[in-house]
Amino acid sequence: EYDGLQVGADNGCIAEAILSLITVPARLLDEAVDSQWSAETVKLEGQWYRPIKRTAKAGVDGAENLRDSGFYQKRSTGRVDMALMRCGGPDAVLIVRGYDYMLLGQDGVMIPSKIEAYKADQTGAVRHRVIQIDVEQAEVR
């Protein structure tokens, strides 16, 4: 279930950010992208994170379509539970967070049981929530 989209939300960017958050391991192994792990940690909403900047590799097919984005790995758990994407203009930032991770299947894959997306300014200050998704049940087919 979700609480609906706000007027003016970039639905394509929201969908891409949610997919990126759920598929973080595959995104970090993508050979068309350079993932640059910061040596420094940053404090966001009372939690310490390690930023991971994603940039397109030069000369790789399809890499030019990569949105300006990054991930944040929570220091206390080691889990990447936040993605940031620039959608549109310089002030159009989307932050997607995953919460309450649950086991999917028997292979140790964890997915968030709650996902929220927020519009933010370029400093990362949250303006408002644009979507909330609650996953009550998930299964592997």
C-alpha positions in Angstrom: 0.0 0.0 0.0 1.2 3.6 -0.5 -0.1 7.0 0.5 -0.2 8.5 -3.0 2.1 10.8 -5.0 2.3 14.5 -4.5 1.6 16.8 -7.4 4.8 17.6 -9.3 6.7 14.5 -8.2 8.9 12.9 -10.9 7.5 9.4 -11.0 10.3 8.1 -13.2 12.9 9.3 -10.8 11.0 7.9 -7.8 10.7 4.5 -9.4 14.4 4.5 -10.3 15.4 5.5 -6.8 13.3 2.8 -5.2 14.6 0.2 -7.6 18.2 1.3 -6.9 17.7 1.1 -3.1 16.2 -2.5 -3.4 19.0 -3.6 -5.8 22.0 -1.9 -4.1 24.3 -5.0 -4.4 23.8 -5.2 -8.2 24.1 -1.4 -8.6 27.5 -1.4 -6.8 28.8 -4.1 -9.1 27.6 -2.4 -12.3 30.7 -2.2 -14.6 29.3 0.9 -16.4 29.6 2.9 -13.2 32.4 4.0 -10.9 31.4 3.6 -7.2 33.6 5.9 -5.1 33.4 5.0 -1.4 34.2 8.0 0.9 36.8 7.5 3.6 34.8 10.1 5.7 31.5 9.5 7.4 28.7 12.0 7.6 25.9 12.4 10.2 22.4 12.4 8.8 19.3 12.4 10.9 21.3 11.3 14.0 23.0 8.3 12.2 26.5 8.0 10.8 26.8 7.1 7.2 29.5 6.4 4.6 28.7 8.1 1.3 29.1 6.2 -2.0 29.1 8.4 -5.1 28.1 6.9 -8.4 29.4 8.3 -11.7 29.2 7.0 -15.2 32.4 5.5 -16.7 33.5 7.4 -19.9 32.9 5.5 -23.1 30.5 2.9 -21.7 27.3 2.4 -23.7 24.2 3.6 -21.7 26.3 5.2 -19.0 25.4 8.7 -20.2 21.8 8.0 -19.0 22.9 7.6 -15.3 21.3 10.1 -13.0 23.5 12.0 -10.6 23.1 9.7 -7.6 24.7 8.2 -4.6 24.1 5.7 -1.8 24.7 5.9 2.0 25.9 3.0 4.0 24.9 3.0 7.7 27.9 2.6 9.9 26.1 0.8 12.7 24.7 -2.0 10.4 26.8 -1.9 7.3 23.6 -1.8 5.2 23.1 0.7 2.4 19.6 1.9 3.4 19.5 5.3 1.7 19.8 6.5 -1.9 20.0 10.1 -3.1 19.2 11.1 -6.7 19.1 14.4 -8.5 16.0 14.6 -10.6 15.6 17.5 -13.0 17.1 20.8 -11.9 19.8 21.5 -9.4 17.4 21.9 -6.5 15.4 18.7 -7.4 16.8 16.1 -5.0 15.1 12.9 -4.0 16.1 10.9 -0.9 14.8 7.3 -0.6 15.2 5.4 2.6 14.6 1.8 3.5 13.5 0.6 7.0 12.9 -2.6 8.9 14.6 -5.0 6.6 13.2 -8.5 6.3 14.6 -11.7 4.8 13.4 -12.6 1.3 13.6 -16.3 0.6 16.3 -18.5 2.1 19.3 -17.0 0.4 20.0 -14.3 2.9 18.6 -11.4 0.7 17.3 -8.6 2.8 14.7 -6.1 1.5 13.1 -3.1 3.3 9.6 -3.6 4.6 9.1 0.1 4.5 10.3 2.6 1.9 9.9 6.4 2.0 10.8 8.9 -0.6 11.3 12.6 0.2 11.9 15.7 -1.9 14.8 17.7 -0.6 16.9 20.7 -1.5 20.5 20.5 -2.7 21.8 20.6 0.9 19.8 17.4 1.7 17.3 19.3 3.9 14.0 17.4 3.6 11.0 19.4 2.2 8.2 16.8 2.3 7.5 13.1 1.8 6.2 12.1 -1.7 5.6 8.4 -1.2 5.5 5.7 1.5 5.4 2.0 0.7 4.7 -0.6 3.3 5.6 -4.2 2.3 3.5 -6.6 4.3 4.6 -9.8 2.6 7.2 -10.7 -0.1 8.1 -14.0 -1.6 10.5 -15.4 -4.2 8.9 -17.0 -7.2 
